[in-house]
Amino acid sequence: MGRLDYKTEHFQKVSVCGIRCEFSDMRIDRSTVPEGRYQYEVAGDDDSGGDPARVRVGILVNFFGTLISDQPLPIGNDGVLWLGDGDFVWL
């Protein structure tokens, strides 16, 4: 399945490190995201028990979902935001 159009996808509200985001468990086509919005992808890992573990601009392995925000997330110098307890909250 290809990437979905931002304008037609339904999103859930989440907070990531205190920043409100839209979340979809599908991959979103970057070209459909409004200018000025930030798009990231979330991954789980083999030990996360189905919980989100990290955020990057793009995820290849263990894809969990897509985040869209009005402000940048605190991605580290390694290009990853590692998620700890309470960093990803369903609103």
JOZI-V125279 format. One record per backbone hydrogen bond with DSSP energy under -0.5 kcal/mol. NH is the residue of the N-H (numbers start at 1). CO is the residue of the C=O. E is the energy in kcal/mol with one decimal. If there is no record, write none. Layout:
{{NH	CO	E} {NH	CO	E}}
//
This chain:
{{4	27	-2.9} {8	5	-1.3} {9	5	-1.2} {12	23	-2.8} {14	21	-2.4} {15	89	-2.6} {16	19	-2.7} {17	15	-0.5} {17	87	-2.6} {19	16	-1.7} {20	18	-0.5} {21	14	-3.0} {22	68	-2.9} {23	12	-2.9} {24	66	-2.1} {29	4	-3.1} {32	29	-2.0} {33	30	-1.4} {37	34	-1.7} {38	69	-3.1} {40	67	-2.5} {41	56	-3.4} {42	65	-3.2} {43	54	-2.7} {44	62	-2.4} {48	45	-1.4} {51	48	-0.9} {53	43	-3.6} {54	43	-2.0} {55	81	-1.8} {56	41	-2.5} {64	42	-3.4} {65	42	-1.4} {66	24	-3.3} {67	40	-2.8} {68	22	-2.1} {69	38	-2.4} {70	20	-0.6} {75	73	-2.4} {76	80	-2.0} {79	76	-2.2} {81	55	-2.6} {82	80	-0.7} {83	53	-2.8} {87	84	-2.1} {89	15	-2.8} {89	87	-0.5} {91	13	-2.5}}
//
